[in-house]
Amino acid sequence: MAIIVNLDVMMAKRKISSGELAEAVGITPANLSILKNNKAKAIRFSTLCRLCEELGCQPGDILEYRKDDEE
């Protein structure tokens, strides 16, 4: 996949658990896990905005583009 989700890195930097973040953002822990494990096919901008608000970061801190041959 070309888009890598670095959500676990930001969560570690902010010392927030999956359960806390899921509750704060308003998504299920299962959906947060799907995002964290790069299994998501898409993310709503509203969810991305809430993640950035809760983590105090920019979308580029969470999402990274890599060419397929760089994985």
mmCIF file as Biopython writes it, N, C-alpha, C and O atoms, coordinates in Angstrom:
data_model
#
loop_
_atom_site.group_PDB
_atom_site.id
_atom_site.type_symbol
_atom_site.label_atom_id
_atom_site.label_alt_id
_atom_site.label_comp_id
_atom_site.label_asym_id
_atom_site.label_entity_id
_atom_site.label_seq_id
_atom_site.pdbx_PDB_ins_code
_atom_site.Cartn_x
_atom_site.Cartn_y
_atom_site.Cartn_z
_atom_site.occupancy
_atom_site.B_iso_or_equiv
_atom_site.auth_seq_id
_atom_site.auth_asym_id
_atom_site.pdbx_PDB_model_num
ATOM 1   N N  . MET A ? 1  ? 0.839   -1.180 0.000  1.0 0.0 1  A 1 
ATOM 2   C CA . MET A ? 1  ? 0.000   0.000  0.000  1.0 0.0 1  A 1 
ATOM 3   C C  . MET A ? 1  ? 0.883   1.242  0.000  1.0 0.0 1  A 1 
ATOM 4   O O  . MET A ? 1  ? 1.925   1.249  0.656  1.0 0.0 1  A 1 
ATOM 5   N N  . ALA A ? 2  ? 0.507   2.255  -0.695 1.0 0.0 2  A 1 
ATOM 6   C CA . ALA A ? 2  ? 1.323   3.453  -0.850 1.0 0.0 2  A 1 
ATOM 7   C C  . ALA A ? 2  ? 1.144   4.460  0.292  1.0 0.0 2  A 1 
ATOM 8   O O  . ALA A ? 2  ? 2.038   5.270  0.540  1.0 0.0 2  A 1 
ATOM 9   N N  . ILE A ? 3  ? 0.009   4.422  0.985  1.0 0.0 3  A 1 
ATOM 10  C CA . ILE A ? 3  ? -0.209  5.339  2.093  1.0 0.0 3  A 1 
ATOM 11  C C  . ILE A ? 3  ? -0.005  4.577  3.398  1.0 0.0 3  A 1 
ATOM 12  O O  . ILE A ? 3  ? -0.676  3.580  3.661  1.0 0.0 3  A 1 
ATOM 13  N N  . ILE A ? 4  ? 0.923   5.059  4.202  1.0 0.0 4  A 1 
ATOM 14  C CA . ILE A ? 4  ? 1.240   4.433  5.477  1.0 0.0 4  A 1 
ATOM 15  C C  . ILE A ? 4  ? 0.647   5.296  6.592  1.0 0.0 4  A 1 
ATOM 16  O O  . ILE A ? 4  ? 0.793   6.518  6.587  1.0 0.0 4  A 1 
ATOM 17  N N  . VAL A ? 5  ? -0.020  4.650  7.543  1.0 0.0 5  A 1 
ATOM 18  C CA . VAL A ? 5  ? -0.617  5.352  8.677  1.0 0.0 5  A 1 
ATOM 19  C C  . VAL A ? 5  ? 0.325   5.202  9.870  1.0 0.0 5  A 1 
ATOM 20  O O  . VAL A ? 5  ? 0.550   4.097  10.363 1.0 0.0 5  A 1 
ATOM 21  N N  . ASN A ? 6  ? 0.865   6.318  10.321 1.0 0.0 6  A 1 
ATOM 22  C CA . ASN A ? 6  ? 1.804   6.329  11.452 1.0 0.0 6  A 1 
ATOM 23  C C  . ASN A ? 6  ? 1.101   6.736  12.743 1.0 0.0 6  A 1 
ATOM 24  O O  . ASN A ? 6  ? 1.665   7.453  13.570 1.0 0.0 6  A 1 
ATOM 25  N N  . LEU A ? 7  ? -0.107  6.282  12.900 1.0 0.0 7  A 1 
ATOM 26  C CA . LEU A ? 7  ? -0.911  6.650  14.061 1.0 0.0 7  A 1 
ATOM 27  C C  . LEU A ? 7  ? -0.280  6.155  15.358 1.0 0.0 7  A 1 
ATOM 28  O O  . LEU A ? 7  ? -0.309  6.861  16.366 1.0 0.0 7  A 1 
ATOM 29  N N  . ASP A ? 8  ? 0.286   4.961  15.347 1.0 0.0 8  A 1 
ATOM 30  C CA . ASP A ? 8  ? 0.895   4.421  16.556 1.0 0.0 8  A 1 
ATOM 31  C C  . ASP A ? 8  ? 2.076   5.273  17.028 1.0 0.0 8  A 1 
ATOM 32  O O  . ASP A ? 8  ? 2.318   5.392  18.229 1.0 0.0 8  A 1 
ATOM 33  N N  . VAL A ? 9  ? 2.804   5.860  16.085 1.0 0.0 9  A 1 
ATOM 34  C CA . VAL A ? 9  ? 3.942   6.727  16.435 1.0 0.0 9  A 1 
ATOM 35  C C  . VAL A ? 9  ? 3.441   7.978  17.158 1.0 0.0 9  A 1 
ATOM 36  O O  . VAL A ? 9  ? 3.988   8.367  18.190 1.0 0.0 9  A 1 
ATOM 37  N N  . MET A ? 10 ? 2.405   8.599  16.611 1.0 0.0 10 A 1 
ATOM 38  C CA . MET A ? 10 ? 1.857   9.818  17.231 1.0 0.0 10 A 1 
ATOM 39  C C  . MET A ? 10 ? 1.233   9.501  18.584 1.0 0.0 10 A 1 
ATOM 40  O O  . MET A ? 10 ? 1.348   10.289 19.523 1.0 0.0 10 A 1 
ATOM 41  N N  . MET A ? 11 ? 0.578   8.356  18.687 1.0 0.0 11 A 1 
ATOM 42  C CA . MET A ? 11 ? -0.021  7.969  19.966 1.0 0.0 11 A 1 
ATOM 43  C C  . MET A ? 11 ? 1.059   7.761  21.026 1.0 0.0 11 A 1 
ATOM 44  O O  . MET A ? 11 ? 0.882   8.157  22.178 1.0 0.0 11 A 1 
ATOM 45  N N  . ALA A ? 12 ? 2.163   7.149  20.647 1.0 0.0 12 A 1 
ATOM 46  C CA . ALA A ? 12 ? 3.267   6.939  21.589 1.0 0.0 12 A 1 
ATOM 47  C C  . ALA A ? 12 ? 3.863   8.279  22.019 1.0 0.0 12 A 1 
ATOM 48  O O  . ALA A ? 12 ? 4.165   8.473  23.197 1.0 0.0 12 A 1 
ATOM 49  N N  . LYS A ? 13 ? 4.034   9.199  21.075 1.0 0.0 13 A 1 
ATOM 50  C CA . LYS A ? 13 ? 4.585   10.518 21.404 1.0 0.0 13 A 1 
ATOM 51  C C  . LYS A ? 13 ? 3.683   11.272 22.371 1.0 0.0 13 A 1 
ATOM 52  O O  . LYS A ? 13 ? 4.168   12.003 23.234 1.0 0.0 13 A 1 
ATOM 53  N N  . ARG A ? 14 ? 2.375   11.096 22.228 1.0 0.0 14 A 1 
ATOM 54  C CA . ARG A ? 14 ? 1.404   11.815 23.062 1.0 0.0 14 A 1 
ATOM 55  C C  . ARG A ? 14 ? 0.994   11.011 24.300 1.0 0.0 14 A 1 
ATOM 56  O O  . ARG A ? 14 ? 0.226   11.486 25.137 1.0 0.0 14 A 1 
ATOM 57  N N  . LYS A ? 15 ? 1.520   9.784  24.400 1.0 0.0 15 A 1 
ATOM 58  C CA . LYS A ? 15 ? 1.223   8.902  25.538 1.0 0.0 15 A 1 
ATOM 59  C C  . LYS A ? 15 ? -0.276  8.734  25.748 1.0 0.0 15 A 1 
ATOM 60  O O  . LYS A ? 15 ? -0.787  8.951  26.847 1.0 0.0 15 A 1 
ATOM 61  N N  . ILE A ? 16 ? -0.976  8.344  24.684 1.0 0.0 16 A 1 
ATOM 62  C CA . ILE A ? 16 ? -2.412  8.119  24.736 1.0 0.0 16 A 1 
ATOM 63  C C  . ILE A ? 16 ? -2.697  6.687  24.277 1.0 0.0 16 A 1 
ATOM 64  O O  . ILE A ? 16 ? -2.102  6.208  23.312 1.0 0.0 16 A 1 
ATOM 65  N N  . SER A ? 17 ? -3.597  6.023  24.963 1.0 0.0 17 A 1 
ATOM 66  C CA . SER A ? 17 ? -3.926  4.639  24.620 1.0 0.0 17 A 1 
ATOM 67  C C  . SER A ? 17 ? -4.948  4.594  23.488 1.0 0.0 17 A 1 
ATOM 68  O O  . SER A ? 17 ? -5.602  5.589  23.174 1.0 0.0 17 A 1 
ATOM 69  N N  . SER A ? 18 ? -5.064  3.428  22.894 1.0 0.0 18 A 1 
ATOM 70  C CA . SER A ? 18 ? -6.036  3.243  21.812 1.0 0.0 18 A 1 
ATOM 71  C C  . SER A ? 18 ? -7.449  3.507  22.301 1.0 0.0 18 A 1 
ATOM 72  O O  . SER A ? 18 ? -8.233  4.169  21.621 1.0 0.0 18 A 1 
ATOM 73  N N  . GLY A ? 19 ? -7.771  2.996  23.469 1.0 0.0 19 A 1 
ATOM 74  C CA . GLY A ? 19 ? -9.111  3.183  24.021 1.0 0.0 19 A 1 
ATOM 75  C C  . GLY A ? 19 ? -9.431  4.643  24.268 1.0 0.0 19 A 1 
ATOM 76  O O  . GLY A ? 19 ? -10.531 5.105  23.964 1.0 0.0 19 A 1 
ATOM 77  N N  . GLU A ? 20 ? -8.464  5.373  24.824 1.0 0.0 20 A 1 
ATOM 78  C CA . GLU A ? 20 ? -8.664  6.798  25.094 1.0 0.0 20 A 1 
ATOM 79  C C  . GLU A ? 20 ? -8.861  7.579  23.805 1.0 0.0 20 A 1 
ATOM 80  O O  . GLU A ? 20 ? -9.749  8.427  23.710 1.0 0.0 20 A 1 
ATOM 81  N N  . LEU A ? 21 ? -8.023  7.285  22.809 1.0 0.0 21 A 1 
ATOM 82  C CA . LEU A ? 21 ? -8.104  8.011  21.545 1.0 0.0 21 A 1 
ATOM 83  C C  . LEU A ? 21 ? -9.401  7.690  20.814 1.0 0.0 21 A 1 
ATOM 84  O O  . LEU A ? 21 ? -10.056 8.591  20.289 1.0 0.0 21 A 1 
ATOM 85  N N  . ALA A ? 22 ? -9.775  6.419  20.776 1.0 0.0 22 A 1 
ATOM 86  C CA . ALA A ? 22 ? -11.019 6.026  20.104 1.0 0.0 22 A 1 
ATOM 87  C C  . ALA A ? 22 ? -12.210 6.743  20.725 1.0 0.0 22 A 1 
ATOM 88  O O  . ALA A ? 22 ? -13.078 7.250  20.015 1.0 0.0 22 A 1 
ATOM 89  N N  . GLU A ? 23 ? -12.247 6.783  22.043 1.0 0.0 23 A 1 
ATOM 90  C CA . GLU A ? 23 ? -13.360 7.457  22.730 1.0 0.0 23 A 1 
ATOM 91  C C  . GLU A ? 23 ? -13.361 8.956  22.443 1.0 0.0 23 A 1 
ATOM 92  O O  . GLU A ? 23 ? -14.411 9.537  22.168 1.0 0.0 23 A 1 
ATOM 93  N N  . ALA A ? 24 ? -12.193 9.576  22.506 1.0 0.0 24 A 1 
ATOM 94  C CA . ALA A ? 24 ? -12.089 11.016 22.269 1.0 0.0 24 A 1 
ATOM 95  C C  . ALA A ? 24 ? -12.491 11.394 20.847 1.0 0.0 24 A 1 
ATOM 96  O O  . ALA A ? 24 ? -13.097 12.443 20.624 1.0 0.0 24 A 1 
ATOM 97  N N  . VAL A ? 25 ? -12.152 10.538 19.887 1.0 0.0 25 A 1 
ATOM 98  C CA . VAL A ? 25 ? -12.420 10.823 18.477 1.0 0.0 25 A 1 
ATOM 99  C C  . VAL A ? 25 ? -13.845 10.430 18.092 1.0 0.0 25 A 1 
ATOM 100 O O  . VAL A ? 25 ? -14.419 10.985 17.155 1.0 0.0 25 A 1 
ATOM 101 N N  . GLY A ? 26 ? -14.409 9.468  18.824 1.0 0.0 26 A 1 
ATOM 102 C CA . GLY A ? 26 ? -15.764 9.033  18.537 1.0 0.0 26 A 1 
ATOM 103 C C  . GLY A ? 26 ? -15.834 7.899  17.530 1.0 0.0 26 A 1 
ATOM 104 O O  . GLY A ? 26 ? -16.790 7.804  16.761 1.0 0.0 26 A 1 
ATOM 105 N N  . ILE A ? 27 ? -14.811 7.031  17.532 1.0 0.0 27 A 1 
ATOM 106 C CA . ILE A ? 27 ? -14.832 5.845  16.681 1.0 0.0 27 A 1 
ATOM 107 C C  . ILE A ? 27 ? -14.656 4.622  17.571 1.0 0.0 27 A 1 
ATOM 108 O O  . ILE A ? 27 ? -14.254 4.741  18.728 1.0 0.0 27 A 1 
ATOM 109 N N  . THR A ? 28 ? -14.955 3.465  17.036 1.0 0.0 28 A 1 
ATOM 110 C CA . THR A ? 28 ? -14.813 2.249  17.830 1.0 0.0 28 A 1 
ATOM 111 C C  . THR A ? 28 ? -13.338 1.869  17.945 1.0 0.0 28 A 1 
ATOM 112 O O  . THR A ? 28 ? -12.540 2.192  17.065 1.0 0.0 28 A 1 
ATOM 113 N N  . PRO A ? 29 ? -12.980 1.187  19.022 1.0 0.0 29 A 1 
ATOM 114 C CA . PRO A ? 29 ? -11.598 0.702  19.136 1.0 0.0 29 A 1 
ATOM 115 C C  . PRO A ? 29 ? -11.221 -0.206 17.960 1.0 0.0 29 A 1 
ATOM 116 O O  . PRO A ? 29 ? -10.066 -0.223 17.534 1.0 0.0 29 A 1 
ATOM 117 N N  . ALA A ? 30 ? -12.190 -0.958 17.437 1.0 0.0 30 A 1 
ATOM 118 C CA . ALA A ? 30 ? -11.910 -1.836 16.288 1.0 0.0 30 A 1 
ATOM 119 C C  . ALA A ? 30 ? -11.536 -1.016 15.056 1.0 0.0 30 A 1 
ATOM 120 O O  . ALA A ? 30 ? -10.604 -1.372 14.336 1.0 0.0 30 A 1 
ATOM 121 N N  . ASN A ? 31 ? -12.255 0.078  14.809 1.0 0.0 31 A 1 
ATOM 122 C CA . ASN A ? 31 ? -11.934 0.925  13.653 1.0 0.0 31 A 1 
ATOM 123 C C  . ASN A ? 31 ? -10.593 1.626  13.837 1.0 0.0 31 A 1 
ATOM 124 O O  . ASN A ? 31 ? -9.850  1.801  12.871 1.0 0.0 31 A 1 
ATOM 125 N N  . LEU A ? 32 ? -10.278 2.024  15.052 1.0 0.0 32 A 1 
ATOM 126 C CA . LEU A ? 32 ? -8.966  2.626  15.314 1.0 0.0 32 A 1 
ATOM 127 C C  . LEU A ? 32 ? -7.860  1.604  15.062 1.0 0.0 32 A 1 
ATOM 128 O O  . LEU A ? 32 ? -6.811  1.943  14.513 1.0 0.0 32 A 1 
ATOM 129 N N  . SER A ? 33 ? -8.091  0.364  15.459 1.0 0.0 33 A 1 
ATOM 130 C CA . SER A ? 33 ? -7.123  -0.695 15.221 1.0 0.0 33 A 1 
ATOM 131 C C  . SER A ? 33 ? -6.891  -0.921 13.733 1.0 0.0 33 A 1 
ATOM 132 O O  . SER A ? 33 ? -5.757  -1.134 13.304 1.0 0.0 33 A 1 
ATOM 133 N N  . ILE A ? 34 ? -7.949  -0.876 12.956 1.0 0.0 34 A 1 
ATOM 134 C CA . ILE A ? 34 ? -7.839  -1.026 11.498 1.0 0.0 34 A 1 
ATOM 135 C C  . ILE A ? 34 ? -6.957  0.082  10.927 1.0 0.0 34 A 1 
ATOM 136 O O  . ILE A ? 34 ? -6.120  -0.172 10.062 1.0 0.0 34 A 1 
ATOM 137 N N  . LEU A ? 35 ? -7.145  1.304  11.410 1.0 0.0 35 A 1 
ATOM 138 C CA . LEU A ? 35 ? -6.306  2.425  10.959 1.0 0.0 35 A 1 
ATOM 139 C C  . LEU A ? 35 ? -4.856  2.210  11.374 1.0 0.0 35 A 1 
ATOM 140 O O  . LEU A ? 35 ? -3.945  2.338  10.555 1.0 0.0 35 A 1 
ATOM 141 N N  . LYS A ? 36 ? -4.643  1.884  12.647 1.0 0.0 36 A 1 
ATOM 142 C CA . LYS A ? 36 ? -3.283  1.713  13.168 1.0 0.0 36 A 1 
ATOM 143 C C  . LYS A ? 36 ? -2.508  0.629  12.439 1.0 0.0 36 A 1 
ATOM 144 O O  . LYS A ? 36 ? -1.294  0.744  12.268 1.0 0.0 36 A 1 
ATOM 145 N N  . ASN A ? 37 ? -3.190  -0.416 12.012 1.0 0.0 37 A 1 
ATOM 146 C CA . ASN A ? 37 ? -2.527  -1.562 11.390 1.0 0.0 37 A 1 
ATOM 147 C C  . ASN A ? 37 ? -2.489  -1.490 9.869  1.0 0.0 37 A 1 
ATOM 148 O O  . ASN A ? 37 ? -2.245  -2.497 9.206  1.0 0.0 37 A 1 
ATOM 149 N N  . ASN A ? 38 ? -2.729  -0.307 9.316  1.0 0.0 38 A 1 
ATOM 150 C CA . ASN A ? 38 ? -2.681  -0.078 7.862  1.0 0.0 38 A 1 
ATOM 151 C C  . ASN A ? 38 ? -3.607  -1.007 7.085  1.0 0.0 38 A 1 
ATOM 152 O O  . ASN A ? 38 ? -3.282  -1.419 5.972  1.0 0.0 38 A 1 
ATOM 153 N N  . LYS A ? 39 ? -4.749  -1.334 7.664  1.0 0.0 39 A 1 
ATOM 154 C CA . LYS A ? 39 ? -5.730  -2.199 7.003  1.0 0.0 39 A 1 
ATOM 155 C C  . LYS A ? 39 ? -6.878  -1.393 6.405  1.0 0.0 39 A 1 
ATOM 156 O O  . LYS A ? 39 ? -7.709  -1.941 5.681  1.0 0.0 39 A 1 
ATOM 157 N N  . ALA A ? 40 ? -6.930  -0.093 6.702  1.0 0.0 40 A 1 
ATOM 158 C CA . ALA A ? 40 ? -8.025  0.750  6.222  1.0 0.0 40 A 1 
ATOM 159 C C  . ALA A ? 40 ? -7.877  1.050  4.738  1.0 0.0 40 A 1 
ATOM 160 O O  . ALA A ? 40 ? -6.770  1.265  4.246  1.0 0.0 40 A 1 
ATOM 161 N N  . LYS A ? 41 ? -8.982  1.062  4.041  1.0 0.0 41 A 1 
ATOM 162 C CA . LYS A ? 41 ? -9.001  1.417  2.620  1.0 0.0 41 A 1 
ATOM 163 C C  . LYS A ? 41 ? -9.227  2.913  2.435  1.0 0.0 41 A 1 
ATOM 164 O O  . LYS A ? 41 ? -8.896  3.472  1.389  1.0 0.0 41 A 1 
ATOM 165 N N  . ALA A ? 42 ? -9.795  3.561  3.458  1.0 0.0 42 A 1 
ATOM 166 C CA . ALA A ? 42 ? -10.112 4.986  3.371  1.0 0.0 42 A 1 
ATOM 167 C C  . ALA A ? 42 ? -10.258 5.548  4.778  1.0 0.0 42 A 1 
ATOM 168 O O  . ALA A ? 42 ? -10.393 4.801  5.747  1.0 0.0 42 A 1 
ATOM 169 N N  . ILE A ? 43 ? -10.229 6.869  4.878  1.0 0.0 43 A 1 
ATOM 170 C CA . ILE A ? 43 ? -10.491 7.554  6.141  1.0 0.0 43 A 1 
ATOM 171 C C  . ILE A ? 43 ? -11.285 8.813  5.814  1.0 0.0 43 A 1 
ATOM 172 O O  . ILE A ? 43 ? -10.979 9.524  4.857  1.0 0.0 43 A 1 
ATOM 173 N N  . ARG A ? 44 ? -12.291 9.072  6.606  1.0 0.0 44 A 1 
ATOM 174 C CA . ARG A ? 44 ? -13.090 10.290 6.409  1.0 0.0 44 A 1 
ATOM 175 C C  . ARG A ? 44 ? -12.278 11.494 6.872  1.0 0.0 44 A 1 
ATOM 176 O O  . ARG A ? 44 ? -11.530 11.420 7.846  1.0 0.0 44 A 1 
ATOM 177 N N  . PHE A ? 45 ? -12.438 12.592 6.163  1.0 0.0 45 A 1 
ATOM 178 C CA . PHE A ? 45 ? -11.745 13.812 6.573  1.0 0.0 45 A 1 
ATOM 179 C C  . PHE A ? 45 ? -12.175 14.228 7.978  1.0 0.0 45 A 1 
ATOM 180 O O  . PHE A ? 45 ? -11.361 14.745 8.743  1.0 0.0 45 A 1 
ATOM 181 N N  . SER A ? 46 ? -13.433 14.013 8.324  1.0 0.0 46 A 1 
ATOM 182 C CA . SER A ? 46 ? -13.902 14.391 9.660  1.0 0.0 46 A 1 
ATOM 183 C C  . SER A ? 46 ? -13.167 13.574 10.727 1.0 0.0 46 A 1 
ATOM 184 O O  . SER A ? 46 ? -12.825 14.109 11.782 1.0 0.0 46 A 1 
ATOM 185 N N  . THR A ? 47 ? -12.923 12.297 10.467 1.0 0.0 47 A 1 
ATOM 186 C CA . THR A ? 47 ? -12.177 11.460 11.409 1.0 0.0 47 A 1 
ATOM 187 C C  . THR A ? 47 ? -10.728 11.914 11.474 1.0 0.0 47 A 1 
ATOM 188 O O  . THR A ? 47 ? -10.155 11.999 12.560 1.0 0.0 47 A 1 
ATOM 189 N N  . LEU A ? 48 ? -10.132 12.204 10.335 1.0 0.0 48 A 1 
ATOM 190 C CA . LEU A ? 48 ? -8.751  12.683 10.294 1.0 0.0 48 A 1 
ATOM 191 C C  . LEU A ? 48 ? -8.622  13.998 11.061 1.0 0.0 48 A 1 
ATOM 192 O O  . LEU A ? 48 ? -7.649  14.195 11.789 1.0 0.0 48 A 1 
ATOM 193 N N  . CYS A ? 49 ? -9.576  14.882 10.906 1.0 0.0 49 A 1 
ATOM 194 C CA . CYS A ? 49 ? -9.570  16.160 11.632 1.0 0.0 49 A 1 
ATOM 195 C C  . CYS A ? 49 ? -9.641  15.933 13.136 1.0 0.0 49 A 1 
ATOM 196 O O  . CYS A ? 49 ? -8.917  16.577 13.894 1.0 0.0 49 A 1 
ATOM 197 N N  . ARG A ? 50 ? -10.506 15.024 13.576 1.0 0.0 50 A 1 
ATOM 198 C CA . ARG A ? 50 ? -10.631 14.751 15.011 1.0 0.0 50 A 1 
ATOM 199 C C  . ARG A ? 50 ? -9.360  14.103 15.559 1.0 0.0 50 A 1 
ATOM 200 O O  . ARG A ? 50 ? -8.935  14.407 16.673 1.0 0.0 50 A 1 
ATOM 201 N N  . LEU A ? 51 ? -8.757  13.210 14.775 1.0 0.0 51 A 1 
ATOM 202 C CA . LEU A ? 51 ? -7.486  12.605 15.199 1.0 0.0 51 A 1 
ATOM 203 C C  . LEU A ? 51 ? -6.414  13.681 15.377 1.0 0.0 51 A 1 
ATOM 204 O O  . LEU A ? 51 ? -5.700  13.700 16.380 1.0 0.0 51 A 1 
ATOM 205 N N  . CYS A ? 52 ? -6.314  14.563 14.404 1.0 0.0 52 A 1 
ATOM 206 C CA . CYS A ? 52 ? -5.311  15.637 14.478 1.0 0.0 52 A 1 
ATOM 207 C C  . CYS A ? 52 ? -5.577  16.559 15.659 1.0 0.0 52 A 1 
ATOM 208 O O  . CYS A ? 52 ? -4.644  16.994 16.335 1.0 0.0 52 A 1 
ATOM 209 N N  . GLU A ? 53 ? -6.841  16.857 15.906 1.0 0.0 53 A 1 
ATOM 210 C CA . GLU A ? 53 ? -7.199  17.723 17.035 1.0 0.0 53 A 1 
ATOM 211 C C  . GLU A ? 53 ? -6.799  17.070 18.356 1.0 0.0 53 A 1 
ATOM 212 O O  . GLU A ? 53 ? -6.191  17.716 19.209 1.0 0.0 53 A 1 
ATOM 213 N N  . GLU A ? 54 ? -7.134  15.804 18.523 1.0 0.0 54 A 1 
ATOM 214 C CA . GLU A ? 54 ? -6.830  15.098 19.771 1.0 0.0 54 A 1 
ATOM 215 C C  . GLU A ? 54 ? -5.338  14.890 19.967 1.0 0.0 54 A 1 
ATOM 216 O O  . GLU A ? 54 ? -4.849  14.956 21.095 1.0 0.0 54 A 1 
ATOM 217 N N  . LEU A ? 55 ? -4.603  14.640 18.882 1.0 0.0 55 A 1 
ATOM 218 C CA . LEU A ? 55 ? -3.173  14.377 18.984 1.0 0.0 55 A 1 
ATOM 219 C C  . LEU A ? 55 ? -2.325  15.638 18.856 1.0 0.0 55 A 1 
ATOM 220 O O  . LEU A ? 55 ? -1.110  15.593 19.051 1.0 0.0 55 A 1 
ATOM 221 N N  . GLY A ? 56 ? -2.962  16.768 18.526 1.0 0.0 56 A 1 
ATOM 222 C CA . GLY A ? 56 ? -2.220  18.021 18.381 1.0 0.0 56 A 1 
ATOM 223 C C  . GLY A ? 56 ? -1.189  17.941 17.276 1.0 0.0 56 A 1 
ATOM 224 O O  . GLY A ? 56 ? -0.034  18.322 17.462 1.0 0.0 56 A 1 
ATOM 225 N N  . CYS A ? 57 ? -1.615  17.438 16.111 1.0 0.0 57 A 1 
ATOM 226 C CA . CYS A ? 57 ? -0.678  17.248 15.016 1.0 0.0 57 A 1 
ATOM 227 C C  . CYS A ? 57 ? -1.311  17.628 13.678 1.0 0.0 57 A 1 
ATOM 228 O O  . CYS A ? 57 ? -2.468  18.045 13.623 1.0 0.0 57 A 1 
ATOM 229 N N  . GLN A ? 58 ? -0.549  17.481 12.619 1.0 0.0 58 A 1 
ATOM 230 C CA . GLN A ? 58 ? -1.005  17.742 11.254 1.0 0.0 58 A 1 
ATOM 231 C C  . GLN A ? 58 ? -1.275  16.405 10.562 1.0 0.0 58 A 1 
ATOM 232 O O  . GLN A ? 58 ? -0.720  15.386 10.973 1.0 0.0 58 A 1 
ATOM 233 N N  . PRO A ? 59 ? -2.118  16.384 9.514  1.0 0.0 59 A 1 
ATOM 234 C CA . PRO A ? 59 ? -2.372  15.140 8.790  1.0 0.0 59 A 1 
ATOM 235 C C  . PRO A ? 59 ? -1.085  14.462 8.310  1.0 0.0 59 A 1 
ATOM 236 O O  . PRO A ? 59 ? -1.003  13.234 8.304  1.0 0.0 59 A 1 
ATOM 237 N N  . GLY A ? 60 ? -0.094  15.237 7.913  1.0 0.0 60 A 1 
ATOM 238 C CA . GLY A ? 60 ? 1.170   14.684 7.449  1.0 0.0 60 A 1 
ATOM 239 C C  . GLY A ? 60 ? 1.971   13.988 8.545  1.0 0.0 60 A 1 
ATOM 240 O O  . GLY A ? 60 ? 2.885   13.216 8.255  1.0 0.0 60 A 1 
ATOM 241 N N  . ASP A ? 61 ? 1.630   14.259 9.800  1.0 0.0 61 A 1 
ATOM 242 C CA . ASP A ? 61 ? 2.274   13.554 10.906 1.0 0.0 61 A 1 
ATOM 243 C C  . ASP A ? 61 ? 1.722   12.134 11.045 1.0 0.0 61 A 1 
ATOM 244 O O  . ASP A ? 61 ? 2.376   11.253 11.604 1.0 0.0 61 A 1 
ATOM 245 N N  . ILE A ? 62 ? 0.512   11.928 10.529 1.0 0.0 62 A 1 
ATOM 246 C CA . ILE A ? 62 ? -0.161  10.631 10.637 1.0 0.0 62 A 1 
ATOM 247 C C  . ILE A ? 62 ? -0.038  9.830  9.343  1.0 0.0 62 A 1 
ATOM 248 O O  . ILE A ? 62 ? 0.173   8.618  9.379  1.0 0.0 62 A 1 
ATOM 249 N N  . LEU A ? 63 ? -0.168  10.501 8.210  1.0 0.0 63 A 1 
ATOM 250 C CA . LEU A ? 63 ? -0.172  9.828  6.915  1.0 0.0 63 A 1 
ATOM 251 C C  . LEU A ? 63 ? 1.137   10.067 6.173  1.0 0.0 63 A 1 
ATOM 252 O O  . LEU A ? 63 ? 1.671   11.176 6.172  1.0 0.0 63 A 1 
ATOM 253 N N  . GLU A ? 64 ? 1.643   9.017  5.545  1.0 0.0 64 A 1 
ATOM 254 C CA . GLU A ? 64 ? 2.904   9.096  4.801  1.0 0.0 64 A 1 
ATOM 255 C C  . GLU A ? 64 ? 2.729   8.367  3.468  1.0 0.0 64 A 1 
ATOM 256 O O  . GLU A ? 64 ? 2.135   7.290  3.415  1.0 0.0 64 A 1 
ATOM 257 N N  . TYR A ? 65 ? 3.244   8.955  2.407  1.0 0.0 65 A 1 
ATOM 258 C CA . TYR A ? 65 ? 3.212   8.309  1.087  1.0 0.0 65 A 1 
ATOM 259 C C  . TYR A ? 65 ? 4.537   7.623  0.827  1.0 0.0 65 A 1 
ATOM 260 O O  . TYR A ? 65 ? 5.605   8.211  1.004  1.0 0.0 65 A 1 
ATOM 261 N N  . ARG A ? 66 ? 4.453   6.357  0.400  1.0 0.0 66 A 1 
ATOM 262 C CA . ARG A ? 66 ? 5.648   5.614  -0.029 1.0 0.0 66 A 1 
ATOM 263 C C  . ARG A ? 66 ? 5.340   4.915  -1.334 1.0 0.0 66 A 1 
ATOM 264 O O  . ARG A ? 66 ? 4.243   4.394  -1.535 1.0 0.0 66 A 1 
ATOM 265 N N  . LYS A ? 67 ? 6.320   4.911  -2.217 1.0 0.0 67 A 1 
ATOM 266 C CA . LYS A ? 67 ? 6.172   4.124  -3.430 1.0 0.0 67 A 1 
ATOM 267 C C  . LYS A ? 67 ? 6.104   2.660  -3.031 1.0 0.0 67 A 1 
ATOM 268 O O  . LYS A ? 67 ? 6.696   2.258  -2.029 1.0 0.0 67 A 1 
ATOM 269 N N  . ASP A ? 68 ? 5.390   1.866  -3.803 1.0 0.0 68 A 1 
ATOM 270 C CA . ASP A ? 68 ? 5.202   0.455  -3.473 1.0 0.0 68 A 1 
ATOM 271 C C  . ASP A ? 68 ? 6.505   -0.307 -3.320 1.0 0.0 68 A 1 
ATOM 272 O O  . ASP A ? 68 ? 6.583   -1.235 -2.515 1.0 0.0 68 A 1 
ATOM 273 N N  . ASP A ? 69 ? 7.533   0.066  -4.076 1.0 0.0 69 A 1 
ATOM 274 C CA . ASP A ? 69 ? 8.805   -0.652 -3.989 1.0 0.0 69 A 1 
ATOM 275 C C  . ASP A ? 69 ? 9.655   -0.276 -2.781 1.0 0.0 69 A 1 
ATOM 276 O O  . ASP A ? 69 ? 10.721  -0.857 -2.574 1.0 0.0 69 A 1 
ATOM 277 N N  . GLU A ? 70 ? 9.192   0.704  -1.966 1.0 0.0 70 A 1 
ATOM 278 C CA . GLU A ? 70 ? 9.938   1.131  -0.788 1.0 0.0 70 A 1 
ATOM 279 C C  . GLU A ? 70 ? 9.496   0.414  0.466  1.0 0.0 70 A 1 
ATOM 280 O O  . GLU A ? 70 ? 10.119  0.588  1.514  1.0 0.0 70 A 1 
ATOM 281 N N  . GLU A ? 71 ? 8.443   -0.386 0.404  1.0 0.0 71 A 1 
ATOM 282 C CA . GLU A ? 71 ? 7.924   -1.042 1.607  1.0 0.0 71 A 1 
ATOM 283 C C  . GLU A ? 71 ? 8.817   -2.101 2.019  1.0 0.0 71 A 1 
ATOM 284 O O  . GLU A ? 71 ? 8.557   -2.776 3.015  1.0 0.0 71 A 1 
#
